[in-house]
Amino acid sequence: MADDRDSTIRLQLDLAPNQPGLLEGLDTWLRLGLLSEAQVRDLCQAQLSCHLPPQVAPALASGRSSTIAPDPALPNATNPFIDPEASVAAAAEEIGESITDFTPTE
């Protein structure tokens, strides 16, 4: 008869990280409830990932300044996603018209 005090089973697998079907198998075990999301995440972070070297911004690597000069063709450009109403008003002001309605006139 099995001992009810210790209801966990310890399972050790020796697999190559590049084994075909490894991720599919982990997904299957996850769907079957044999592994939790946290266990899969921990396993993948510990065994199936590597650290990337820090990247240097291209402008800084070449010694040039990282600031971008504004385009002279767009002297009063505004970001329409920050304040769409201000963007429409600025565009209307630039062309010398006031926009009061977006429906075409007949």
KOLSE-463050 format. One record per residue: residue in three letters; x, y, z of N, C-alpha, C in turn; residue number from 1. Coordinates in pm, whole numbers, plus 50000, padded with zeros to 5 digits. Each point is the difference from the previous one (the first is absolute). Last residue first. Example, Ala and Ser with C-alpha at 12.3 -4.5 7.8 and 13.67 -1.06 7.14 Angstrom:
<nodes>
resn;n_east;n_north;n_up;ca_east;ca_north;ca_up;c_east;c_north;c_up;resi
SER;51285;49775;50708;50082;50119;50006;49923;50109;50073;2
ALA;50029;49428;49993;49911;50119;50000;50090;50120;50000;1
</nodes>
This chain:
<nodes>
resn;n_east;n_north;n_up;ca_east;ca_north;ca_up;c_east;c_north;c_up;resi
GLU;47833;57115;45093;49941;49979;49868;49994;50128;49922;106
THR;50347;49786;50402;49895;50095;49971;49949;49978;49859;105
PRO;50227;49631;50360;50017;50082;49880;49882;50094;49981;104
THR;50175;49837;50488;49914;49953;49893;50016;50089;49879;103
PHE;50210;50061;50436;50072;49908;49911;49911;49942;49891;102
ASP;50026;50488;50297;49923;49879;49979;50076;49912;49902;101
THR;50183;50408;50151;49892;49994;50097;49920;49872;49988;100
ILE;50500;50256;49877;49921;49880;49973;49893;49992;50108;99
SER;50298;50417;49771;49955;49938;50125;49909;49883;49963;98
GLU;50438;50246;49735;49857;49971;50006;49964;49947;50137;97
GLY;50454;50095;49817;49922;50123;50006;49850;49978;49999;96
ILE;50392;49688;50016;49949;50026;49865;49908;50123;49998;95
GLU;50200;49866;50411;50108;50005;49903;49951;50034;49860;94
GLU;49695;49920;50355;50066;50130;50017;50109;50018;49894;93
ALA;49786;49585;50031;49909;50100;49944;50062;50138;50006;92
ALA;50235;49648;50202;49998;49981;49854;49911;50104;49935;91
ALA;50012;49986;50469;50127;50050;49948;50005;49988;49848;90
ALA;49626;49822;50223;50000;50146;50009;50128;50058;49943;89
VAL;49968;49535;50036;49908;50049;49896;49999;50151;49999;88
SER;50247;49798;50340;50063;49971;49872;49914;50052;49886;87
ALA;49839;50020;50441;50104;50100;49979;50066;49981;49865;86
GLU;49687;49677;50131;49932;50128;49975;50102;50110;49973;85
PRO;50153;49561;50123;49950;50009;49864;49933;50133;49968;84
ASP;50383;49838;50341;49883;50086;50011;49943;50020;49861;83
ILE;50324;49657;50065;50003;50060;50134;49875;50085;50022;82
PHE;50092;49794;49582;49956;49901;50097;49999;50055;50142;81
PRO;50156;50239;49602;49854;49992;50006;49948;49902;50105;80
ASN;50454;50313;49971;49966;49859;50006;49848;49989;50013;79
THR;50261;50409;49743;49956;49956;50132;49965;49853;49993;78
ALA;50294;50416;49706;49939;49867;50009;49962;49969;50143;77
ASN;50190;50405;49743;49904;50001;50110;49932;49865;50017;76
PRO;50350;50075;49665;50038;50087;50112;49905;49994;50119;75
LEU;50144;49710;49568;49891;49988;50096;50027;50088;50121;74
ALA;50310;49972;49642;49875;50001;49923;49879;49990;50092;73
PRO;50453;49970;50164;49958;50138;49972;49871;50007;49919;72
ASP;50153;49618;50359;49990;50016;49856;49952;50142;49970;71
PRO;50287;49863;50448;49866;50006;49944;50004;50024;49850;70
ALA;50386;49732;50272;49965;50136;49962;49859;50000;49941;69
ILE;50206;49656;50371;49959;50008;49861;49957;50142;49970;68
THR;50354;49748;50374;49884;50085;49978;49972;50010;49850;67
SER;50375;49766;50213;49880;49919;49978;49876;50086;49979;66
SER;50548;50080;49875;49896;50032;50096;49875;49919;49968;65
ARG;50476;49801;49862;49913;50111;49965;49897;50022;50109;64
GLY;50331;49639;49982;50050;50123;50058;49914;50121;49965;63
SER;49942;49514;49904;50078;50071;49899;50054;50132;50052;62
ALA;49724;49722;50271;50116;49920;49964;50088;50074;49900;61
LEU;49582;50182;50132;50099;50012;50106;50127;49924;49967;60
ALA;49634;49972;49707;50049;50138;50000;50108;50018;50106;59
PRO;49776;49575;49967;50090;50028;49888;50057;50141;50001;58
ALA;49870;49733;50454;49926;50074;49897;50096;50038;49887;57
VAL;50082;49565;50294;50033;50142;50004;49923;50068;49888;56
GLN;49904;49525;50295;50022;50065;49872;50027;50148;50021;55
PRO;50081;49528;50311;49936;50131;49990;50033;50064;49866;54
PRO;49969;49465;50040;50093;50107;50035;49930;50135;49988;53
LEU;49727;49556;50132;50048;50071;49882;50099;50107;50044;52
HIS;49848;49506;50227;50011;50144;50017;50054;50061;49871;51
CYS;49698;49543;50009;50136;50047;50027;49998;50152;50012;50
SER;49649;49520;50026;50026;50138;49960;50145;50035;50032;49
LEU;49758;49586;50121;49979;50019;49857;50019;50144;49954;48
GLN;50042;49822;50468;50064;49902;49912;49992;50031;49850;47
ALA;49820;50281;50374;50124;49942;50052;50074;49916;49896;46
GLN;49576;50202;49901;50095;50107;50032;50134;49943;50044;45
CYS;49647;49696;49918;50043;50065;49875;50101;50111;50026;44
LEU;49805;49783;50373;50081;49906;49924;50056;50066;49874;43
ASP;49693;50247;50257;50128;49985;50071;50095;49907;49923;42
ARG;49561;50047;49833;50074;50126;49986;50138;49989;50066;41
VAL;49704;49639;50056;50045;50007;49860;50085;50125;49979;40
GLN;49798;49951;50420;50104;49898;49981;50056;50003;49858;39
ALA;49636;50284;50103;50121;50046;50069;50114;49899;49982;38
GLU;49571;49890;49838;50063;50103;49916;50131;50047;50063;37
SER;49865;49508;50132;49936;50132;50011;50070;50097;49906;36
LEU;49938;49443;49952;50091;50109;50034;49919;50128;50011;35
LEU;49765;49616;49916;50113;49933;50064;50109;50100;50041;34
GLY;49568;50064;49752;50007;50034;50142;50112;49932;50074;33
LEU;49866;50010;49516;49951;49886;50079;50001;50028;50150;32
ARG;50176;50319;49692;49856;49986;49976;49940;49884;50080;31
LEU;50467;50061;50022;49933;50116;50060;49850;49988;49983;30
TRP;50268;49684;49790;49999;49975;50145;49930;50115;50073;29
THR;50064;50055;49540;49905;49891;50025;49989;49971;50150;28
ASP;50323;50309;49859;49866;50056;49983;49893;49894;50028;27
LEU;50447;49863;49996;49974;50083;50118;49861;50060;49994;26
GLY;50138;49763;49623;49978;49910;50113;49973;50076;50128;25
GLU;50121;50242;49617;49867;49943;49981;49965;49907;50116;24
LEU;50432;50173;49985;49905;50104;50037;49856;49952;49985;23
LEU;50339;49700;49866;50013;50031;50142;49897;50104;50044;22
GLY;50087;49813;49542;49882;49965;50078;50009;50034;50147;21
PRO;50453;49928;49744;49872;50032;49934;49883;49956;50088;20
GLN;50480;50149;50198;49924;49880;49964;49868;50040;49935;19
ASN;50372;50272;50197;49959;50013;49860;49921;49878;49952;18
PRO;50184;50033;50446;49914;50116;49982;49950;50016;49856;17
ALA;50107;49520;50227;50077;50107;49936;49906;50118;49976;16
LEU;49935;49639;50407;49965;50033;49862;50094;50106;49947;15
ASP;49868;49666;50442;50121;50050;49938;49970;50018;49852;14
LEU;49689;49981;50480;50017;49968;49859;50131;50059;49951;13
GLN;49709;49860;50484;50116;50066;49942;50016;49951;49856;12
LEU;49612;50025;50427;50034;49948;49869;50117;50078;49945;11
ARG;49684;49889;50475;50114;50075;49946;50043;49931;49873;10
ILE;49518;50025;50281;50092;49914;49926;50110;50089;49944;9
THR;49622;50029;50439;50067;50058;49884;50093;49897;49937;8
SER;49729;49962;50415;49923;49979;49879;50065;50062;49876;7
ASP;50076;49836;50531;50086;50054;49895;49933;49974;49865;6
ARG;49772;49863;50390;50069;50119;50049;50085;50066;49892;5
ASP;49751;49578;49960;49925;50120;49967;50070;50129;50046;4
ASP;50179;49491;49844;50001;50089;50116;49934;50132;49961;3
ALA;49895;49501;49777;50079;50122;49988;49986;50086;50126;2
MET;49971;49449;49960;49916;50118;50000;50088;50124;50000;1
</nodes>
